[in-house]
Amino acid sequence: MTNNKFLKYKSTRGEAEEIFFSDVIFEGLASDGGLYLPEYWPKIDQSIIDSFSNMSYQEIAFHIFKPFVDGSISDNKIKELIDDSYKVFTDKNITPVNKISNNEYLLELFYGPTYAFKDIAMQFIGRLMGYYLDMDNKKINILGATSGDTGSAAIYGFESIQSSNVFILHPHNLISPTQRKFMTTIDSDNVINIAVKGNFDDCQSIIKEIFSDYDYKKSNNLGAINSINWARIMCQITYYFYSASRIENSENIVYSVPTGNFGDILAGYISKKMGLKFKKLNIATNENNILDIALKSGVHTIKDVVSTSSPSIDIQVSSNFERLIYDSCKDSSYVKEIMTNLKKEGTFTLTDECRSYISKYFTSDSASNNEVNQTISEYYSKYNITLDPHTAVGVVCGKKQSLSQDILVTLSTAHPAKFKETVSGIISDDSFVTEKVRMLENQEERMIIANNDVEEIKNIINGRIR
């Protein structure tokens, strides 16, 4: 594809060749170690945004995806893939908005097959990659790391794509049993679960190191499904536009987003750059509050990961923060410098200009385990709503950072049944646990336990590539 009128994608570190969407969806990391971003943010006409209130989720998704994928796929095919992707969701609205009070809402993102927001992107990406692969008669080996939800969403998104193998790394014994079983009970020859003796940052570091070996990546046709993959971010933009179209006075919305790897909340930032009007985004962290500290002090320093009741955000290295930093300064040499320093020294300092820019769009806060538990208990008794721990993090932090006149919209990123041990212990009730989750209990699990070692992981991959 050589038509220059279509959007190109560039690396945050400035040294990799610019590419089109049909390539970027398979690339993950750029060859210079950076992450891909579109060369500019497409704008959605205000008249179209105003009409979203009369559109379905799927129709809105088409308007969001089209400028990013234009030239690589026909409009009819995009619509077909969107419709097919979201047929598997159990709520017809895909991401319904649940009103708690006059100024508080939950944006419920857990109606996909694995009960987490990751399904929203992964169901589409699996089908889209399958379409490109079938066109070119190619196969791909999908490689990803999960802090609990990405892995199962990827497996469910790709298990039926016969042109793919799926290798998923998760931190051994550091995700909830239900999160693990959503992955390890899949009986499919093209799915390989690897439990790494380490934390999520270790898993993610292995993935990045493997993808930075450009020759190995190309010779083994590796593809990324973590949020280093631009398509993951693109898919998540839709539910910001959708939710705003369902709420009156949406310009007063503060979105509170429980986030570890910064992908979910980055999608909200991009929606604002594309023309969506709302007040601010709140970065909601748990006791692994590196992003909260970075925004408030300017110093981003890696510490030991603390295990909490919200394991999917027990993260110290937030990959997508690099995308925001680049967009705040448009200086790829600066991004390369601080990311090199982060890898070598475990720290970097944001410039005053960068911090000032970020503060125009973001606030941040953190929640303790005790605050999370209290919030789960309060919402159960007061509203008869069962929150998962990550959603509770979002609620706690959102209430700390929003004003009385704001409309607080917390992204409810997972169904509480994925954390049934924690939640049922707090509210002394397990009626929220679905039959699907109960059926996982006695199913056989399949996984390989491995050391935190890149070469060992490569050997596993080499032995299972078909």
C-alpha beads as a LAMMPS data file, in Angstrom:
LAMMPS data file: protein, C-alpha beads

466 atoms
465 bonds

1 atom types
1 bond types

-500.0 500.0 xlo xhi
-500.0 500.0 ylo yhi
-500.0 500.0 zlo zhi

Masses

1 110.0

Atoms # bond

1 1 1 0.000 0.000 0.000
2 1 1 1.557 3.275 -1.097
3 1 1 -1.283 5.827 -1.208
4 1 1 0.050 8.831 0.706
5 1 1 -3.392 10.226 1.552
6 1 1 -3.878 7.557 4.196
7 1 1 -2.746 7.879 7.788
8 1 1 0.763 6.697 8.599
9 1 1 2.157 5.598 11.945
10 1 1 5.445 6.728 13.480
11 1 1 7.544 5.600 16.428
12 1 1 7.738 7.582 19.661
13 1 1 11.535 7.284 19.399
14 1 1 11.749 8.662 15.878
15 1 1 14.115 6.226 14.178
16 1 1 11.823 3.525 12.776
17 1 1 10.283 3.749 9.326
18 1 1 6.728 5.103 9.138
19 1 1 4.199 2.391 8.270
20 1 1 0.497 1.961 7.509
21 1 1 -2.193 0.392 9.687
22 1 1 -2.103 -3.014 7.980
23 1 1 1.506 -3.311 9.167
24 1 1 1.223 -1.576 12.530
25 1 1 -1.401 -4.051 13.755
26 1 1 1.214 -6.823 13.612
27 1 1 4.264 -4.901 14.788
28 1 1 3.948 -4.224 18.522
29 1 1 7.227 -2.442 19.249
30 1 1 8.832 -0.403 16.502
31 1 1 12.308 -1.446 15.365
32 1 1 13.840 1.384 17.444
33 1 1 12.138 0.158 20.630
34 1 1 9.441 2.819 20.534
35 1 1 5.669 2.569 20.252
36 1 1 3.638 3.490 17.208
37 1 1 1.310 6.481 17.100
38 1 1 -0.598 7.979 14.156
39 1 1 1.186 10.941 12.581
40 1 1 -1.751 13.149 13.617
41 1 1 -5.027 12.783 15.512
42 1 1 -8.014 12.555 13.158
43 1 1 -10.875 14.891 14.075
44 1 1 -14.501 13.764 14.192
45 1 1 -16.892 16.477 13.012
46 1 1 -18.996 17.882 15.842
47 1 1 -22.160 17.194 13.846
48 1 1 -21.252 13.501 13.751
49 1 1 -20.418 13.450 17.469
50 1 1 -23.801 15.068 18.158
51 1 1 -25.491 12.285 16.178
52 1 1 -23.836 9.522 18.222
53 1 1 -26.717 9.661 20.727
54 1 1 -28.891 8.052 18.041
55 1 1 -26.332 5.434 17.021
56 1 1 -25.558 1.979 18.338
57 1 1 -22.174 1.134 19.835
58 1 1 -21.256 -0.654 16.612
59 1 1 -22.146 2.349 14.454
60 1 1 -20.060 4.659 16.639
61 1 1 -17.141 2.209 16.472
62 1 1 -17.172 2.429 12.675
63 1 1 -16.812 6.226 12.778
64 1 1 -13.914 5.936 15.251
65 1 1 -12.037 3.129 13.472
66 1 1 -12.413 4.390 9.897
67 1 1 -9.814 7.218 9.874
68 1 1 -7.231 4.956 11.536
69 1 1 -7.665 1.984 9.167
70 1 1 -8.625 3.814 5.961
71 1 1 -6.912 2.441 2.888
72 1 1 -6.164 -0.962 4.389
73 1 1 -9.699 -2.367 4.484
74 1 1 -13.049 -1.505 2.912
75 1 1 -15.839 0.216 4.824
76 1 1 -18.133 -2.778 4.369
77 1 1 -15.499 -5.143 5.752
78 1 1 -14.893 -2.921 8.796
79 1 1 -18.623 -2.921 9.520
80 1 1 -18.826 -6.681 9.063
81 1 1 -15.923 -7.307 11.457
82 1 1 -17.332 -4.883 14.042
83 1 1 -20.765 -6.530 13.954
84 1 1 -19.262 -10.008 14.187
85 1 1 -16.950 -9.015 17.064
86 1 1 -19.679 -7.663 19.314
87 1 1 -22.289 -10.375 18.693
88 1 1 -20.643 -12.365 21.483
89 1 1 -21.343 -9.665 24.108
90 1 1 -24.205 -10.403 26.478
91 1 1 -25.540 -6.835 26.693
92 1 1 -26.977 -5.368 23.497
93 1 1 -25.448 -1.978 24.378
94 1 1 -21.954 -3.576 24.570
95 1 1 -20.717 -1.056 27.195
96 1 1 -23.856 0.096 29.061
97 1 1 -23.817 3.167 31.269
98 1 1 -25.215 2.449 34.743
99 1 1 -26.521 5.499 36.608
100 1 1 -25.731 5.374 40.344
101 1 1 -26.934 8.866 41.271
102 1 1 -27.473 12.227 39.564
103 1 1 -23.743 12.824 39.179
104 1 1 -22.284 9.324 39.263
105 1 1 -22.175 6.556 36.685
106 1 1 -20.420 3.272 36.043
107 1 1 -19.317 2.542 32.483
108 1 1 -19.639 -1.250 32.475
109 1 1 -17.037 -2.887 30.255
110 1 1 -17.357 -6.550 31.271
111 1 1 -20.003 -8.085 29.015
112 1 1 -17.566 -9.868 26.717
113 1 1 -16.680 -13.578 26.911
114 1 1 -13.948 -13.158 29.562
115 1 1 -15.747 -10.557 31.709
116 1 1 -13.186 -7.754 31.269
117 1 1 -12.734 -4.615 29.170
118 1 1 -9.945 -6.296 27.209
119 1 1 -12.592 -8.244 25.249
120 1 1 -13.743 -5.042 23.570
121 1 1 -10.461 -4.742 21.700
122 1 1 -9.434 -8.368 21.488
123 1 1 -12.579 -9.684 19.819
124 1 1 -12.121 -7.165 17.012
125 1 1 -8.346 -7.533 16.729
126 1 1 -8.554 -11.324 16.470
127 1 1 -10.984 -11.079 13.581
128 1 1 -9.086 -8.229 11.912
129 1 1 -5.744 -10.021 12.085
130 1 1 -7.425 -13.180 10.806
131 1 1 -8.776 -11.221 7.833
132 1 1 -5.334 -9.843 6.909
133 1 1 -3.650 -13.224 7.409
134 1 1 -6.177 -15.066 5.250
135 1 1 -5.775 -12.453 2.497
136 1 1 -2.025 -13.065 2.400
137 1 1 -2.202 -16.788 3.262
138 1 1 0.080 -16.217 6.267
139 1 1 0.312 -17.476 9.841
140 1 1 1.232 -15.587 12.990
141 1 1 2.496 -16.396 16.461
142 1 1 0.791 -14.096 18.945
143 1 1 2.885 -13.278 22.005
144 1 1 1.595 -11.394 25.021
145 1 1 1.955 -10.790 28.744
146 1 1 -0.990 -10.471 31.086
147 1 1 -1.563 -9.098 34.555
148 1 1 -4.785 -11.066 34.582
149 1 1 -7.245 -10.084 31.853
150 1 1 -5.399 -9.485 28.571
151 1 1 -4.377 -13.129 28.326
152 1 1 -7.834 -14.656 28.517
153 1 1 -9.262 -11.981 26.209
154 1 1 -6.535 -12.749 23.654
155 1 1 -7.087 -16.485 23.929
156 1 1 -10.834 -16.137 23.401
157 1 1 -10.212 -13.680 20.580
158 1 1 -7.746 -15.907 18.717
159 1 1 -8.521 -19.522 19.624
160 1 1 -10.681 -19.979 16.522
161 1 1 -8.200 -18.195 14.225
162 1 1 -6.470 -21.221 12.735
163 1 1 -3.721 -19.097 11.210
164 1 1 -2.424 -18.219 14.694
165 1 1 -0.677 -19.631 17.744
166 1 1 -1.172 -17.768 21.021
167 1 1 1.587 -17.650 23.667
168 1 1 0.528 -15.901 26.886
169 1 1 2.845 -15.149 29.828
170 1 1 1.325 -14.514 33.247
171 1 1 2.978 -14.045 36.669
172 1 1 2.866 -17.377 38.483
173 1 1 0.534 -17.276 41.522
174 1 1 0.029 -13.487 41.210
175 1 1 -3.332 -13.328 39.434
176 1 1 -6.697 -14.443 40.776
177 1 1 -7.546 -18.154 40.392
178 1 1 -10.523 -17.248 38.220
179 1 1 -8.402 -15.028 35.968
180 1 1 -5.965 -17.904 35.561
181 1 1 -8.661 -20.481 34.844
182 1 1 -10.206 -18.346 32.120
183 1 1 -6.890 -18.911 30.307
184 1 1 -5.663 -22.322 31.353
185 1 1 -8.889 -24.294 30.872
186 1 1 -8.993 -23.579 27.130
187 1 1 -8.351 -26.898 25.382
188 1 1 -6.901 -25.744 22.092
189 1 1 -3.649 -26.800 20.454
190 1 1 -2.859 -23.262 19.328
191 1 1 -3.002 -21.824 22.881
192 1 1 0.098 -22.016 25.118
193 1 1 -0.064 -20.561 28.639
194 1 1 3.256 -19.856 30.365
195 1 1 3.341 -19.098 34.102
196 1 1 6.501 -17.070 34.758
197 1 1 8.140 -17.105 38.190
198 1 1 8.070 -13.335 38.578
199 1 1 5.677 -10.395 38.484
200 1 1 3.856 -8.800 35.554
201 1 1 6.666 -6.321 34.921
202 1 1 8.997 -9.311 34.478
203 1 1 6.585 -10.850 31.959
204 1 1 6.269 -7.572 30.096
205 1 1 10.045 -7.097 30.085
206 1 1 10.476 -10.533 28.482
207 1 1 7.939 -9.641 25.797
208 1 1 9.673 -6.345 25.038
209 1 1 13.096 -7.991 24.883
210 1 1 11.843 -10.648 22.484
211 1 1 10.178 -8.047 20.261
212 1 1 13.309 -5.892 20.310
213 1 1 15.162 -8.820 18.675
214 1 1 13.966 -7.776 15.240
215 1 1 15.421 -10.753 13.367
216 1 1 13.861 -13.243 15.790
217 1 1 10.513 -11.439 15.596
218 1 1 10.461 -11.463 11.808
219 1 1 11.724 -15.016 11.335
220 1 1 9.047 -16.357 13.685
221 1 1 6.218 -14.076 12.504
222 1 1 5.566 -12.756 16.004
223 1 1 2.628 -10.455 16.617
224 1 1 1.769 -8.423 19.726
225 1 1 -1.559 -8.210 21.545
226 1 1 -0.537 -6.190 24.578
227 1 1 -1.450 -2.524 24.557
228 1 1 1.922 -1.819 22.965
229 1 1 -0.143 -2.770 19.891
230 1 1 -1.768 0.422 18.620
231 1 1 -4.965 -1.386 17.572
232 1 1 -5.707 -2.170 21.229
233 1 1 -5.807 1.536 22.035
234 1 1 -7.843 2.364 18.942
235 1 1 -10.603 -0.064 19.874
236 1 1 -10.941 1.389 23.365
237 1 1 -11.570 4.952 22.143
238 1 1 -15.123 4.016 21.158
239 1 1 -16.580 3.600 24.626
240 1 1 -15.614 7.113 25.646
241 1 1 -17.612 8.517 22.731
242 1 1 -20.431 6.053 23.399
243 1 1 -20.730 6.838 27.113
244 1 1 -20.605 10.603 26.576
245 1 1 -23.419 10.293 24.037
246 1 1 -25.604 8.622 26.701
247 1 1 -25.052 11.196 29.476
248 1 1 -26.522 14.698 29.601
249 1 1 -24.102 17.583 30.171
250 1 1 -21.246 15.289 29.190
251 1 1 -18.844 18.231 29.053
252 1 1 -18.784 17.971 32.878
253 1 1 -17.661 14.336 32.927
254 1 1 -14.584 13.272 34.865
255 1 1 -13.605 9.767 33.764
256 1 1 -11.913 7.835 36.562
257 1 1 -9.927 4.986 35.076
258 1 1 -8.244 2.199 37.071
259 1 1 -5.059 1.779 35.115
260 1 1 -1.741 -0.019 35.279
261 1 1 -0.342 -0.083 31.762
262 1 1 -1.977 3.240 30.827
263 1 1 -3.692 1.942 27.691
264 1 1 -7.318 2.290 28.795
265 1 1 -6.922 5.882 29.946
266 1 1 -4.763 6.807 26.943
267 1 1 -7.757 5.920 24.764
268 1 1 -9.744 8.524 26.703
269 1 1 -7.060 11.136 26.064
270 1 1 -7.152 10.345 22.353
271 1 1 -10.947 10.673 22.301
272 1 1 -10.502 14.222 23.602
273 1 1 -7.892 14.960 20.921
274 1 1 -10.391 13.678 18.338
275 1 1 -13.020 16.154 19.480
276 1 1 -14.923 14.621 22.409
277 1 1 -15.757 17.243 25.028
278 1 1 -15.452 16.275 28.681
279 1 1 -13.696 17.749 31.700
280 1 1 -10.809 15.469 32.661
281 1 1 -9.353 12.000 33.036
282 1 1 -8.394 10.710 36.466
283 1 1 -5.593 8.152 36.730
284 1 1 -6.716 5.714 39.436
285 1 1 -3.941 3.592 40.922
286 1 1 -3.639 1.222 43.845
287 1 1 -0.642 1.020 46.176
288 1 1 1.558 0.634 43.084
289 1 1 1.151 4.375 42.627
290 1 1 4.114 5.203 40.403
291 1 1 1.957 7.178 37.942
292 1 1 0.284 9.189 40.702
293 1 1 3.691 10.109 42.113
294 1 1 5.055 10.938 38.646
295 1 1 2.216 13.345 37.893
296 1 1 2.486 15.073 41.252
297 1 1 6.280 15.225 41.572
298 1 1 7.573 14.792 38.035
299 1 1 9.797 11.917 39.165
300 1 1 9.063 8.454 37.784
301 1 1 10.995 5.849 39.794
302 1 1 10.394 2.107 39.720
303 1 1 9.844 0.425 43.088
304 1 1 9.081 -3.144 44.077
305 1 1 5.624 -4.307 43.019
306 1 1 3.153 -4.556 45.907
307 1 1 0.569 -7.360 45.703
308 1 1 -2.935 -5.948 46.190
309 1 1 -6.552 -7.042 45.801
310 1 1 -6.521 -5.392 42.345
311 1 1 -3.776 -7.483 40.690
312 1 1 -4.357 -6.292 37.126
313 1 1 -2.906 -2.911 38.076
314 1 1 -0.052 -4.230 40.210
315 1 1 2.372 -2.697 37.735
316 1 1 5.365 -0.361 37.972
317 1 1 6.284 0.029 34.296
318 1 1 3.364 1.512 32.344
319 1 1 4.197 0.990 28.685
320 1 1 1.687 3.418 27.211
321 1 1 2.866 6.316 29.346
322 1 1 5.593 6.651 26.706
323 1 1 2.946 7.477 24.100
324 1 1 1.546 10.282 26.248
325 1 1 4.991 11.680 27.012
326 1 1 5.788 11.818 23.302
327 1 1 2.495 13.511 22.505
328 1 1 3.105 16.070 25.236
329 1 1 6.406 17.237 23.751
330 1 1 6.697 15.767 20.210
331 1 1 10.402 15.248 20.971
332 1 1 11.462 11.707 20.066
333 1 1 15.068 12.242 21.193
334 1 1 13.838 13.226 24.676
335 1 1 11.575 10.170 24.803
336 1 1 14.429 7.895 23.768
337 1 1 16.702 9.459 26.389
338 1 1 14.318 9.048 29.332
339 1 1 13.233 5.544 28.309
340 1 1 16.862 4.482 28.033
341 1 1 17.435 5.934 31.491
342 1 1 14.382 4.103 32.825
343 1 1 15.756 0.799 31.578
344 1 1 19.275 1.433 32.911
345 1 1 18.619 3.365 36.130
346 1 1 14.944 2.679 36.866
347 1 1 14.027 6.360 36.901
348 1 1 13.464 9.503 34.865
349 1 1 12.239 13.052 35.486
350 1 1 9.551 14.759 33.425
351 1 1 10.241 18.271 32.188
352 1 1 8.105 21.088 33.592
353 1 1 6.609 21.594 30.129
354 1 1 5.640 17.941 29.895
355 1 1 4.052 17.926 33.362
356 1 1 2.165 21.129 32.605
357 1 1 0.751 19.656 29.408
358 1 1 -0.299 16.399 31.080
359 1 1 -1.990 18.244 33.953
360 1 1 -4.333 19.945 31.468
361 1 1 -5.873 16.572 30.722
362 1 1 -5.215 14.396 33.771
363 1 1 -5.541 14.245 37.538
364 1 1 -4.405 11.254 39.584
365 1 1 -4.774 9.520 42.922
366 1 1 -4.250 6.185 44.652
367 1 1 -6.365 3.837 46.755
368 1 1 -5.309 1.540 49.587
369 1 1 -6.596 -2.010 49.994
370 1 1 -8.604 -0.841 52.990
371 1 1 -10.284 1.930 50.964
372 1 1 -11.070 -0.557 48.210
373 1 1 -12.655 -3.013 50.640
374 1 1 -14.732 -0.285 52.282
375 1 1 -16.001 0.918 48.905
376 1 1 -16.991 -2.577 47.777
377 1 1 -18.920 -3.006 51.037
378 1 1 -20.544 0.436 50.790
379 1 1 -21.782 0.032 47.205
380 1 1 -23.153 -3.417 47.959
381 1 1 -25.134 -2.226 50.983
382 1 1 -26.135 1.209 49.648
383 1 1 -26.809 0.529 45.956
384 1 1 -26.980 -3.285 45.727
385 1 1 -24.091 -3.078 43.263
386 1 1 -21.175 -5.494 43.420
387 1 1 -17.898 -3.893 42.363
388 1 1 -14.743 -5.720 41.436
389 1 1 -11.602 -4.425 43.223
390 1 1 -10.303 -2.510 40.184
391 1 1 -13.578 -0.666 39.714
392 1 1 -13.487 0.145 43.424
393 1 1 -10.021 1.674 42.930
394 1 1 -11.540 3.863 40.233
395 1 1 -14.426 4.924 42.474
396 1 1 -12.169 5.754 45.437
397 1 1 -9.754 7.826 43.363
398 1 1 -12.491 9.460 41.337
399 1 1 -14.267 10.720 44.430
400 1 1 -11.020 12.172 45.738
401 1 1 -10.421 14.109 42.531
402 1 1 -13.902 15.170 41.354
403 1 1 -15.936 18.168 42.511
404 1 1 -19.622 18.196 43.457
405 1 1 -20.625 19.744 40.124
406 1 1 -18.662 17.151 38.136
407 1 1 -20.224 14.040 36.648
408 1 1 -18.083 11.121 37.816
409 1 1 -17.940 8.217 35.362
410 1 1 -15.871 5.312 36.655
411 1 1 -14.781 2.681 34.178
412 1 1 -15.915 -0.676 35.548
413 1 1 -13.217 -2.784 33.964
414 1 1 -14.083 -6.307 35.145
415 1 1 -16.955 -8.421 36.407
416 1 1 -16.689 -9.103 40.170
417 1 1 -16.917 -12.849 39.504
418 1 1 -13.313 -12.753 38.248
419 1 1 -12.312 -11.832 41.807
420 1 1 -14.907 -13.863 43.644
421 1 1 -12.614 -14.891 46.475
422 1 1 -11.839 -11.276 47.374
423 1 1 -15.299 -9.825 46.791
424 1 1 -17.351 -12.578 48.437
425 1 1 -15.086 -12.333 51.473
426 1 1 -15.947 -8.635 51.810
427 1 1 -19.726 -8.759 51.271
428 1 1 -20.380 -12.319 52.583
429 1 1 -22.379 -13.121 49.457
430 1 1 -21.444 -15.018 46.308
431 1 1 -24.695 -14.701 44.363
432 1 1 -22.873 -12.491 41.842
433 1 1 -20.760 -15.454 40.705
434 1 1 -22.011 -16.599 37.310
435 1 1 -22.554 -20.178 36.197
436 1 1 -19.767 -19.760 33.648
437 1 1 -17.277 -19.008 36.426
438 1 1 -18.575 -21.813 38.652
439 1 1 -18.059 -24.274 35.805
440 1 1 -14.359 -23.336 35.621
441 1 1 -13.756 -24.737 39.109
442 1 1 -13.287 -28.376 38.164
443 1 1 -11.969 -28.035 34.641
444 1 1 -8.472 -29.267 33.844
445 1 1 -5.792 -26.586 33.532
446 1 1 -2.971 -26.544 30.981
447 1 1 0.087 -24.356 31.484
448 1 1 3.879 -24.433 31.484
449 1 1 5.683 -23.067 34.554
450 1 1 8.896 -21.276 33.559
451 1 1 11.690 -19.242 35.102
452 1 1 11.992 -15.504 34.576
453 1 1 14.416 -15.999 31.703
454 1 1 14.144 -14.777 28.119
455 1 1 16.039 -17.687 26.588
456 1 1 13.883 -20.237 28.413
457 1 1 10.750 -18.550 27.088
458 1 1 12.215 -18.472 23.569
459 1 1 12.922 -22.200 23.804
460 1 1 9.305 -22.859 24.763
461 1 1 8.116 -20.776 21.815
462 1 1 10.531 -22.484 19.423
463 1 1 9.287 -25.892 20.528
464 1 1 5.620 -25.063 19.997
465 1 1 5.615 -23.053 16.773
466 1 1 3.742 -25.015 14.156

Bonds

1 1 1 2
2 1 2 3
3 1 3 4
4 1 4 5
5 1 5 6
6 1 6 7
7 1 7 8
8 1 8 9
9 1 9 10
10 1 10 11
11 1 11 12
12 1 12 13
13 1 13 14
14 1 14 15
15 1 15 16
16 1 16 17
17 1 17 18
18 1 18 19
19 1 19 20
20 1 20 21
21 1 21 22
22 1 22 23
23 1 23 24
24 1 24 25
25 1 25 26
26 1 26 27
27 1 27 28
28 1 28 29
29 1 29 30
30 1 30 31
31 1 31 32
32 1 32 33
33 1 33 34
34 1 34 35
35 1 35 36
36 1 36 37
37 1 37 38
38 1 38 39
39 1 39 40
40 1 40 41
41 1 41 42
42 1 42 43
43 1 43 44
44 1 44 45
45 1 45 46
46 1 46 47
47 1 47 48
48 1 48 49
49 1 49 50
50 1 50 51
51 1 51 52
52 1 52 53
53 1 53 54
54 1 54 55
55 1 55 56
56 1 56 57
57 1 57 58
58 1 58 59
59 1 59 60
60 1 60 61
61 1 61 62
62 1 62 63
63 1 63 64
64 1 64 65
65 1 65 66
66 1 66 67
67 1 67 68
68 1 68 69
69 1 69 70
70 1 70 71
71 1 71 72
72 1 72 73
73 1 73 74
74 1 74 75
75 1 75 76
76 1 76 77
77 1 77 78
78 1 78 79
79 1 79 80
80 1 80 81
81 1 81 82
82 1 82 83
83 1 83 84
84 1 84 85
85 1 85 86
86 1 86 87
87 1 87 88
88 1 88 89
89 1 89 90
90 1 90 91
91 1 91 92
92 1 92 93
93 1 93 94
94 1 94 95
95 1 95 96
96 1 96 97
97 1 97 98
98 1 98 99
99 1 99 100
100 1 100 101
101 1 101 102
102 1 102 103
103 1 103 104
104 1 104 105
105 1 105 106
106 1 106 107
107 1 107 108
108 1 108 109
109 1 109 110
110 1 110 111
111 1 111 112
112 1 112 113
113 1 113 114
114 1 114 115
115 1 115 116
116 1 116 117
117 1 117 118
118 1 118 119
119 1 119 120
120 1 120 121
121 1 121 122
122 1 122 123
123 1 123 124
124 1 124 125
125 1 125 126
126 1 126 127
127 1 127 128
128 1 128 129
129 1 129 130
130 1 130 131
131 1 131 132
132 1 132 133
133 1 133 134
134 1 134 135
135 1 135 136
136 1 136 137
137 1 137 138
138 1 138 139
139 1 139 140
140 1 140 141
141 1 141 142
142 1 142 143
143 1 143 144
144 1 144 145
145 1 145 146
146 1 146 147
147 1 147 148
148 1 148 149
149 1 149 150
150 1 150 151
151 1 151 152
152 1 152 153
153 1 153 154
154 1 154 155
155 1 155 156
156 1 156 157
157 1 157 158
158 1 158 159
159 1 159 160
160 1 160 161
161 1 161 162
162 1 162 163
163 1 163 164
164 1 164 165
165 1 165 166
166 1 166 167
167 1 167 168
168 1 168 169
169 1 169 170
170 1 170 171
171 1 171 172
172 1 172 173
173 1 173 174
174 1 174 175
175 1 175 176
176 1 176 177
177 1 177 178
178 1 178 179
179 1 179 180
180 1 180 181
181 1 181 182
182 1 182 183
183 1 183 184
184 1 184 185
185 1 185 186
186 1 186 187
187 1 187 188
188 1 188 189
189 1 189 190
190 1 190 191
191 1 191 192
192 1 192 193
193 1 193 194
194 1 194 195
195 1 195 196
196 1 196 197
197 1 197 198
198 1 198 199
199 1 199 200
200 1 200 201
201 1 201 202
202 1 202 203
203 1 203 204
204 1 204 205
205 1 205 206
206 1 206 207
207 1 207 208
208 1 208 209
209 1 209 210
210 1 210 211
211 1 211 212
212 1 212 213
213 1 213 214
214 1 214 215
215 1 215 216
216 1 216 217
217 1 217 218
218 1 218 219
219 1 219 220
220 1 220 221
221 1 221 222
222 1 222 223
223 1 223 224
224 1 224 225
225 1 225 226
226 1 226 227
227 1 227 228
228 1 228 229
229 1 229 230
230 1 230 231
231 1 231 232
232 1 232 233
233 1 233 234
234 1 234 235
235 1 235 236
236 1 236 237
237 1 237 238
238 1 238 239
239 1 239 240
240 1 240 241
241 1 241 242
242 1 242 243
243 1 243 244
244 1 244 245
245 1 245 246
246 1 246 247
247 1 247 248
248 1 248 249
249 1 249 250
250 1 250 251
251 1 251 252
252 1 252 253
253 1 253 254
254 1 254 255
255 1 255 256
256 1 256 257
257 1 257 258
258 1 258 259
259 1 259 260
260 1 260 261
261 1 261 262
262 1 262 263
263 1 263 264
264 1 264 265
265 1 265 266
266 1 266 267
267 1 267 268
268 1 268 269
269 1 269 270
270 1 270 271
271 1 271 272
272 1 272 273
273 1 273 274
274 1 274 275
275 1 275 276
276 1 276 277
277 1 277 278
278 1 278 279
279 1 279 280
280 1 280 281
281 1 281 282
282 1 282 283
283 1 283 284
284 1 284 285
285 1 285 286
286 1 286 287
287 1 287 288
288 1 288 289
289 1 289 290
290 1 290 291
291 1 291 292
292 1 292 293
293 1 293 294
294 1 294 295
295 1 295 296
296 1 296 297
297 1 297 298
298 1 298 299
299 1 299 300
300 1 300 301
301 1 301 302
302 1 302 303
303 1 303 304
304 1 304 305
305 1 305 306
306 1 306 307
307 1 307 308
308 1 308 309
309 1 309 310
310 1 310 311
311 1 311 312
312 1 312 313
313 1 313 314
314 1 314 315
315 1 315 316
316 1 316 317
317 1 317 318
318 1 318 319
319 1 319 320
320 1 320 321
321 1 321 322
322 1 322 323
323 1 323 324
324 1 324 325
325 1 325 326
326 1 326 327
327 1 327 328
328 1 328 329
329 1 329 330
330 1 330 331
331 1 331 332
332 1 332 333
333 1 333 334
334 1 334 335
335 1 335 336
336 1 336 337
337 1 337 338
338 1 338 339
339 1 339 340
340 1 340 341
341 1 341 342
342 1 342 343
343 1 343 344
344 1 344 345
345 1 345 346
346 1 346 347
347 1 347 348
348 1 348 349
349 1 349 350
350 1 350 351
351 1 351 352
352 1 352 353
353 1 353 354
354 1 354 355
355 1 355 356
356 1 356 357
357 1 357 358
358 1 358 359
359 1 359 360
360 1 360 361
361 1 361 362
362 1 362 363
363 1 363 364
364 1 364 365
365 1 365 366
366 1 366 367
367 1 367 368
368 1 368 369
369 1 369 370
370 1 370 371
371 1 371 372
372 1 372 373
373 1 373 374
374 1 374 375
375 1 375 376
376 1 376 377
377 1 377 378
378 1 378 379
379 1 379 380
380 1 380 381
381 1 381 382
382 1 382 383
383 1 383 384
384 1 384 385
385 1 385 386
386 1 386 387
387 1 387 388
388 1 388 389
389 1 389 390
390 1 390 391
391 1 391 392
392 1 392 393
393 1 393 394
394 1 394 395
395 1 395 396
396 1 396 397
397 1 397 398
398 1 398 399
399 1 399 400
400 1 400 401
401 1 401 402
402 1 402 403
403 1 403 404
404 1 404 405
405 1 405 406
406 1 406 407
407 1 407 408
408 1 408 409
409 1 409 410
410 1 410 411
411 1 411 412
412 1 412 413
413 1 413 414
414 1 414 415
415 1 415 416
416 1 416 417
417 1 417 418
418 1 418 419
419 1 419 420
420 1 420 421
421 1 421 422
422 1 422 423
423 1 423 424
424 1 424 425
425 1 425 426
426 1 426 427
427 1 427 428
428 1 428 429
429 1 429 430
430 1 430 431
431 1 431 432
432 1 432 433
433 1 433 434
434 1 434 435
435 1 435 436
436 1 436 437
437 1 437 438
438 1 438 439
439 1 439 440
440 1 440 441
441 1 441 442
442 1 442 443
443 1 443 444
444 1 444 445
445 1 445 446
446 1 446 447
447 1 447 448
448 1 448 449
449 1 449 450
450 1 450 451
451 1 451 452
452 1 452 453
453 1 453 454
454 1 454 455
455 1 455 456
456 1 456 457
457 1 457 458
458 1 458 459
459 1 459 460
460 1 460 461
461 1 461 462
462 1 462 463
463 1 463 464
464 1 464 465
465 1 465 466
